[in-house]
Structures are given as structure tokens and as C-alpha cells.
């Protein structure tokens, strides 16, 4: 039995007028597991989130310090460059707006580079992550993220293909110029808008 199915929600429109299901995508009830390399082993007692680069205040947070930040929730759809989409996801975590308050990005900061345990990186324009639905997420549909989906923490930027929502986050670097991350160096698009099918550069 296929995970992909017809669903009337695929014909719905977003507030910006674009169809809810981007072109070239198929709706799935599951959540396929896709990532490069093996799942990193992370000890919460040793876990750190480093926020650095073009900011007024560089910060390194422990897990307890991160969880003490104001928490928020978000409801949205996610879209993978490999053509699957999953609707109606509920997330909990810390908004990027809270991160900005904490570190105060400098005016010349235009992009962020996410750094993951295991060495993965990806780049996102700074103005792309300021939407209120975007966050550093630790919970999906009421449960902590599984190891396969980025426990203990992943970035969430659902308006871009999901490779931009990096798993196993350990660092956020603010930079002035766009810089390719792991998949971007292998030909993936520098931006990754699903509604424009920005799959490859």
C-alpha cells in the first residue's frame, strides 16, 4: 500500500494564494527518513548550542538554558526536495525571534548557516527565518523528536524544502554573504523555495 494518496487538501490555497501542495509534490501520511551519514550520538549533558558570527553577543547554551527560553508552537506543512509533502504538523520549540533578541544580529548579517552534529551545514537567508512559524524545534505532534528526525533539536523553516531545516543542530552562524552548505555544494539550490521548484542550482 502506497504512503502517497489523493487528498482534497492538496487543492486548498495558502493565504498568499499559492496552492497548499507545491508543484511536483505528493502528499504522504508518513514521515520518510532521509539524511546524509549516520545518526550522531548526542548526550544532553554535553549538548551545546553555539550562536556566533555577526551578532552583538555570542552565546553558548546548555540544554537546560535552551529549554528555559520562551517556548512557542507552530502548525504547518513540510515539503522534501525528494517530492513528498506532509501536511498539518504541530511543533514546539523556540522561535528565531527569541534567538534574535538574545544575540542581536548586526546590520551586516544577511544569512545564517546552520551547523549540525555530524558535520552537516545548510544556508538560509536571514529574512527567510524571521516568519513567526519558524523555530528551533524539539517536539513534533506532541512528542519529542525521534533520533531519525533530529533529536534533540532541529531547525524548522517550512517555507523552504526540508533539507534547509537541519537536524541535530549544534550551531547557528550569522554571516554577511551567502555560503553553500553540504547539499548546496553538491548542486542543490542555494534558496530552495518549493513553490518555485528550486530543487537544484
C-alpha contacts under 8 A as a table, 3 or more apart, distances in Angstrom:
res1	aa1	res2	aa2	distance
2	X	5	X	7.26
3	X	28	X	5.41
3	X	29	X	6.13
3	X	30	X	6.45
4	X	26	X	6.35
4	X	27	X	5.54
4	X	28	X	4.57
4	X	29	X	6.98
5	X	26	X	7.63
5	X	27	X	6.27
5	X	28	X	6.61
6	X	10	X	7.83
6	X	27	X	7.40
7	X	10	X	5.82
7	X	27	X	7.64
8	X	11	X	5.76
8	X	12	X	7.32
9	X	12	X	5.21
9	X	20	X	7.48
10	X	19	X	7.34
10	X	20	X	5.98
10	X	21	X	5.16
10	X	27	X	7.55
11	X	19	X	6.36
11	X	20	X	6.78
11	X	21	X	7.20
12	X	19	X	5.89
12	X	20	X	5.50
12	X	21	X	7.83
13	X	16	X	7.79
13	X	17	X	5.57
13	X	18	X	5.55
13	X	19	X	4.28
13	X	20	X	5.07
14	X	17	X	5.23
14	X	18	X	5.42
14	X	19	X	5.84
14	X	20	X	5.32
15	X	18	X	7.51
18	X	22	X	7.98
18	X	195	X	7.64
19	X	22	X	6.32
21	X	25	X	6.57
21	X	26	X	7.71
21	X	27	X	7.72
21	X	85	X	7.41
22	X	25	X	5.82
22	X	194	X	5.82
22	X	195	X	4.88
22	X	197	X	7.86
23	X	194	X	7.41
23	X	195	X	6.22
23	X	196	X	7.89
23	X	197	X	6.93
24	X	83	X	6.21
24	X	197	X	7.66
25	X	79	X	7.61
25	X	83	X	4.46
25	X	84	X	5.40
25	X	85	X	6.21
26	X	83	X	6.05
26	X	84	X	4.91
26	X	85	X	5.84
27	X	84	X	5.85
27	X	85	X	4.84
27	X	86	X	5.89
27	X	87	X	7.44
28	X	31	X	7.32
28	X	84	X	6.32
28	X	85	X	5.98
28	X	86	X	5.50
28	X	87	X	7.97
29	X	86	X	6.46
30	X	86	X	7.31
31	X	86	X	6.99
33	X	148	X	6.46
33	X	149	X	6.95
35	X	38	X	7.96
37	X	118	X	7.83
38	X	118	X	7.86
39	X	118	X	7.69
39	X	147	X	7.09
39	X	148	X	6.81
40	X	117	X	6.25
40	X	118	X	5.81
40	X	168	X	7.73
42	X	46	X	7.70
42	X	47	X	6.65
42	X	117	X	7.97
42	X	152	X	7.93
43	X	46	X	5.36
43	X	47	X	5.89
44	X	47	X	4.73
44	X	63	X	6.36
44	X	152	X	7.95
45	X	62	X	7.85
45	X	63	X	7.39
46	X	62	X	7.65
47	X	62	X	6.19
47	X	63	X	6.26
47	X	170	X	7.67
48	X	60	X	6.42
48	X	61	X	5.52
48	X	62	X	4.93
48	X	63	X	6.63
48	X	170	X	6.17
49	X	60	X	5.45
49	X	61	X	5.07
49	X	62	X	6.64
49	X	63	X	7.88
49	X	169	X	7.28
49	X	170	X	4.64
49	X	171	X	5.27
49	X	172	X	7.76
50	X	58	X	7.68
50	X	59	X	5.94
50	X	60	X	4.32
50	X	61	X	6.50
50	X	170	X	6.29
50	X	171	X	4.57
50	X	172	X	6.39
51	X	58	X	5.72
51	X	59	X	5.22
51	X	60	X	6.18
51	X	103	X	7.52
51	X	171	X	5.66
51	X	172	X	4.81
51	X	173	X	5.99
51	X	174	X	7.95
52	X	55	X	6.40
52	X	57	X	7.76
52	X	58	X	4.80
52	X	59	X	6.68
52	X	171	X	7.74
52	X	172	X	6.42
52	X	173	X	5.05
52	X	174	X	6.35
53	X	58	X	7.27
53	X	173	X	5.21
53	X	174	X	4.79
53	X	175	X	6.20
54	X	105	X	6.02
54	X	106	X	5.52
54	X	108	X	7.26
54	X	109	X	5.67
54	X	173	X	7.66
54	X	174	X	5.08
54	X	175	X	5.85
54	X	176	X	7.51
55	X	58	X	6.28
55	X	103	X	5.72
55	X	104	X	5.51
55	X	105	X	4.12
55	X	106	X	5.06
55	X	109	X	7.69
55	X	174	X	6.87
56	X	103	X	5.95
56	X	104	X	5.39
56	X	105	X	6.17
56	X	106	X	6.26
57	X	102	X	7.56
57	X	103	X	4.76
57	X	104	X	6.64
58	X	103	X	6.11
59	X	102	X	7.98
59	X	103	X	6.82
61	X	64	X	7.92
61	X	65	X	5.60
61	X	66	X	5.84
62	X	65	X	5.10
62	X	66	X	6.13
63	X	66	X	5.06
63	X	67	X	6.15
64	X	67	X	5.14
64	X	68	X	6.15
65	X	68	X	5.07
65	X	69	X	6.80
66	X	69	X	5.53
67	X	70	X	7.80
67	X	71	X	7.63
69	X	94	X	6.91
69	X	98	X	7.72
70	X	94	X	6.44
70	X	98	X	7.31
71	X	92	X	6.99
71	X	93	X	5.41
71	X	94	X	4.96
71	X	95	X	7.34
72	X	92	X	5.73
72	X	93	X	5.59
72	X	94	X	5.79
72	X	95	X	6.50
73	X	90	X	7.11
73	X	91	X	5.43
73	X	92	X	4.39
73	X	93	X	6.44
73	X	133	X	7.82
74	X	90	X	5.77
74	X	91	X	5.13
74	X	92	X	6.49
74	X	133	X	5.28
74	X	134	X	7.60
75	X	88	X	6.28
75	X	89	X	5.47
75	X	90	X	4.57
75	X	91	X	6.37
75	X	133	X	7.31
76	X	87	X	6.78
76	X	88	X	5.41
76	X	89	X	5.33
76	X	90	X	6.79
76	X	133	X	7.60
76	X	158	X	7.06
77	X	85	X	7.21
77	X	86	X	5.78
77	X	87	X	4.33
77	X	88	X	5.42
77	X	89	X	5.96
77	X	158	X	6.57
78	X	85	X	5.64
78	X	86	X	5.38
78	X	87	X	6.48
78	X	89	X	7.65
78	X	158	X	5.30
78	X	159	X	7.67
78	X	161	X	7.45
78	X	162	X	6.60
79	X	83	X	7.22
79	X	84	X	6.04
79	X	85	X	4.31
79	X	86	X	6.54
79	X	158	X	7.20
79	X	160	X	7.45
79	X	161	X	5.35
79	X	162	X	5.74
79	X	194	X	7.06
80	X	83	X	5.64
80	X	84	X	5.44
80	X	85	X	6.16
80	X	161	X	5.18
80	X	162	X	4.93
80	X	163	X	6.99
81	X	84	X	7.37
81	X	161	X	5.64
81	X	162	X	6.96
81	X	163	X	7.41
81	X	194	X	7.64
81	X	199	X	6.10
86	X	89	X	7.40
89	X	140	X	7.00
89	X	141	X	6.31
90	X	140	X	5.71
90	X	141	X	4.81
90	X	142	X	7.33
91	X	137	X	6.35
91	X	138	X	7.59
91	X	139	X	5.49
91	X	140	X	4.68
91	X	141	X	6.16
91	X	142	X	7.50
92	X	137	X	5.56
92	X	138	X	6.18
92	X	139	X	4.99
92	X	140	X	6.69
92	X	142	X	7.97
93	X	135	X	6.21
93	X	136	X	5.45
93	X	137	X	4.19
93	X	138	X	5.47
93	X	139	X	6.71
94	X	98	X	6.69
94	X	99	X	7.66
94	X	135	X	5.43
94	X	136	X	5.25
94	X	137	X	6.57
95	X	98	X	5.42
95	X	99	X	6.81
95	X	132	X	6.86
95	X	133	X	7.58
95	X	134	X	6.12
95	X	135	X	4.11
95	X	136	X	6.25
96	X	99	X	4.85
96	X	100	X	6.12
96	X	129	X	6.85
96	X	130	X	6.44
96	X	132	X	7.82
96	X	134	X	6.50
96	X	135	X	5.22
96	X	136	X	6.97
97	X	100	X	5.02
97	X	101	X	6.31
97	X	130	X	6.49
97	X	132	X	7.47
98	X	101	X	5.09
98	X	102	X	6.29
99	X	102	X	5.04
99	X	103	X	6.33
100	X	103	X	5.38
100	X	104	X	5.10
100	X	105	X	6.29
101	X	104	X	5.47
105	X	109	X	6.23
105	X	174	X	7.25
106	X	109	X	5.48
107	X	110	X	7.85
108	X	175	X	7.80
108	X	176	X	5.56
109	X	112	X	7.93
109	X	126	X	7.44
109	X	174	X	5.78
109	X	175	X	5.15
109	X	176	X	4.58
109	X	177	X	7.92
110	X	125	X	6.17
110	X	126	X	5.18
110	X	127	X	7.42
110	X	174	X	7.37
110	X	175	X	6.21
110	X	176	X	4.99
110	X	177	X	6.55
110	X	178	X	7.74
111	X	123	X	6.94
111	X	124	X	5.73
111	X	125	X	4.28
111	X	126	X	4.46
111	X	127	X	7.84
111	X	174	X	5.92
111	X	175	X	5.33
111	X	176	X	6.18
111	X	177	X	6.53
111	X	178	X	6.08
112	X	123	X	5.80
112	X	124	X	5.45
112	X	125	X	6.27
112	X	126	X	5.90
112	X	172	X	6.49
112	X	173	X	5.39
112	X	174	X	4.55
112	X	175	X	5.93
113	X	121	X	6.55
113	X	122	X	5.58
113	X	123	X	4.45
113	X	124	X	6.46
113	X	172	X	5.86
113	X	173	X	5.05
113	X	174	X	6.56
113	X	175	X	7.43
113	X	179	X	7.64
113	X	181	X	7.38
114	X	121	X	5.35
114	X	122	X	5.40
114	X	123	X	6.40
114	X	166	X	6.76
114	X	169	X	6.92
114	X	170	X	7.91
114	X	171	X	5.92
114	X	172	X	4.82
114	X	173	X	6.43
115	X	119	X	6.81
115	X	120	X	6.07
115	X	121	X	4.73
115	X	122	X	7.16
115	X	166	X	7.86
115	X	169	X	5.95
115	X	170	X	5.77
115	X	171	X	4.74
115	X	172	X	6.13
115	X	173	X	7.65
116	X	119	X	5.61
116	X	120	X	5.11
116	X	121	X	6.18
116	X	166	X	6.95
116	X	167	X	6.53
116	X	168	X	5.16
116	X	169	X	4.33
116	X	170	X	5.10
116	X	171	X	6.62
117	X	120	X	6.97
117	X	168	X	5.56
117	X	169	X	6.32
117	X	170	X	5.92
120	X	166	X	7.87
120	X	181	X	7.53
120	X	182	X	5.97
121	X	166	X	7.39
121	X	181	X	4.73
121	X	182	X	5.34
122	X	163	X	7.73
122	X	164	X	5.97
122	X	166	X	6.95
122	X	180	X	6.72
122	X	181	X	4.01
122	X	182	X	6.11
122	X	183	X	7.31
122	X	184	X	7.41
123	X	164	X	7.06
123	X	178	X	7.08
123	X	179	X	6.38
123	X	180	X	6.08
123	X	181	X	5.63
123	X	190	X	7.31
123	X	191	X	7.98
124	X	128	X	6.81
124	X	129	X	7.37
124	X	164	X	6.99
124	X	191	X	6.87
125	X	128	X	5.25
125	X	129	X	7.03
125	X	178	X	7.56
125	X	191	X	7.74
126	X	129	X	5.66
126	X	130	X	6.94
127	X	130	X	5.52
127	X	131	X	8.00
128	X	131	X	6.82
128	X	157	X	7.87
129	X	134	X	5.93
129	X	135	X	7.94
129	X	157	X	6.37
130	X	134	X	6.90
131	X	134	X	5.75
132	X	135	X	7.74
133	X	157	X	7.75
133	X	158	X	7.94
134	X	155	X	7.82
134	X	156	X	5.39
134	X	157	X	5.13
134	X	158	X	7.08
135	X	155	X	6.02
135	X	156	X	5.25
135	X	157	X	7.13
136	X	153	X	6.49
136	X	154	X	5.65
136	X	155	X	4.47
136	X	156	X	5.97
137	X	140	X	7.68
137	X	153	X	5.64
137	X	154	X	5.40
137	X	155	X	6.01
137	X	156	X	6.41
138	X	144	X	5.86
138	X	145	X	5.75
138	X	151	X	6.77
138	X	152	X	5.81
138	X	153	X	4.80
138	X	154	X	6.68
139	X	142	X	6.10
139	X	143	X	5.34
139	X	144	X	4.27
139	X	145	X	5.22
140	X	143	X	5.43
140	X	144	X	6.18
140	X	145	X	5.85
144	X	151	X	7.27
144	X	152	X	7.56
145	X	149	X	6.02
145	X	150	X	6.26
145	X	151	X	4.87
145	X	152	X	6.40
145	X	153	X	7.46
146	X	149	X	5.28
146	X	150	X	6.46
146	X	151	X	5.39
146	X	152	X	7.83
147	X	150	X	5.43
147	X	151	X	4.72
147	X	152	X	7.38
148	X	151	X	7.25
149	X	167	X	6.60
150	X	153	X	5.84
150	X	154	X	5.46
150	X	166	X	7.79
150	X	167	X	4.16
150	X	168	X	4.73
150	X	169	X	7.82
151	X	154	X	7.01
151	X	167	X	7.37
151	X	168	X	6.03
152	X	168	X	6.42
153	X	167	X	6.65
153	X	168	X	5.40
153	X	169	X	5.69
154	X	165	X	6.63
154	X	166	X	5.58
154	X	167	X	4.32
154	X	168	X	5.40
154	X	169	X	5.31
155	X	164	X	7.95
155	X	165	X	4.71
155	X	166	X	5.30
155	X	167	X	6.57
155	X	169	X	6.86
156	X	164	X	7.88
156	X	165	X	4.70
156	X	166	X	7.44
157	X	160	X	5.97
157	X	162	X	7.43
157	X	164	X	6.79
157	X	165	X	5.48
158	X	161	X	6.93
158	X	162	X	6.75
158	X	165	X	7.42
159	X	193	X	6.73
159	X	194	X	7.34
160	X	164	X	6.51
160	X	191	X	7.53
160	X	192	X	5.33
160	X	193	X	4.83
160	X	194	X	5.99
161	X	164	X	6.04
161	X	165	X	7.72
161	X	192	X	5.50
161	X	193	X	6.31
161	X	194	X	5.79
161	X	199	X	7.99
162	X	165	X	5.13
162	X	166	X	7.71
163	X	166	X	6.18
164	X	192	X	7.66
166	X	169	X	6.53
169	X	172	X	7.97
175	X	178	X	7.44
180	X	183	X	7.77
180	X	184	X	5.04
180	X	185	X	5.70
180	X	190	X	6.57
181	X	184	X	5.21
181	X	185	X	6.12
182	X	185	X	5.50
182	X	186	X	6.93
183	X	186	X	5.01
183	X	187	X	6.63
183	X	188	X	5.54
184	X	187	X	5.22
184	X	188	X	4.37
184	X	189	X	5.96
184	X	190	X	5.89
184	X	201	X	7.99
185	X	188	X	7.05
187	X	200	X	5.73
187	X	201	X	5.64
188	X	192	X	7.92
188	X	199	X	5.98
188	X	200	X	4.10
188	X	201	X	5.46
189	X	192	X	5.47
189	X	198	X	5.79
189	X	199	X	5.46
189	X	200	X	4.27
189	X	201	X	4.17
190	X	201	X	6.77
191	X	198	X	6.95
192	X	197	X	7.32
192	X	198	X	4.71
192	X	199	X	5.91
192	X	200	X	7.95
193	X	196	X	5.47
193	X	197	X	6.14
193	X	198	X	5.26
193	X	199	X	7.76
194	X	197	X	4.75
194	X	198	X	6.14
194	X	199	X	7.51
195	X	198	X	7.80
198	X	201	X	7.29
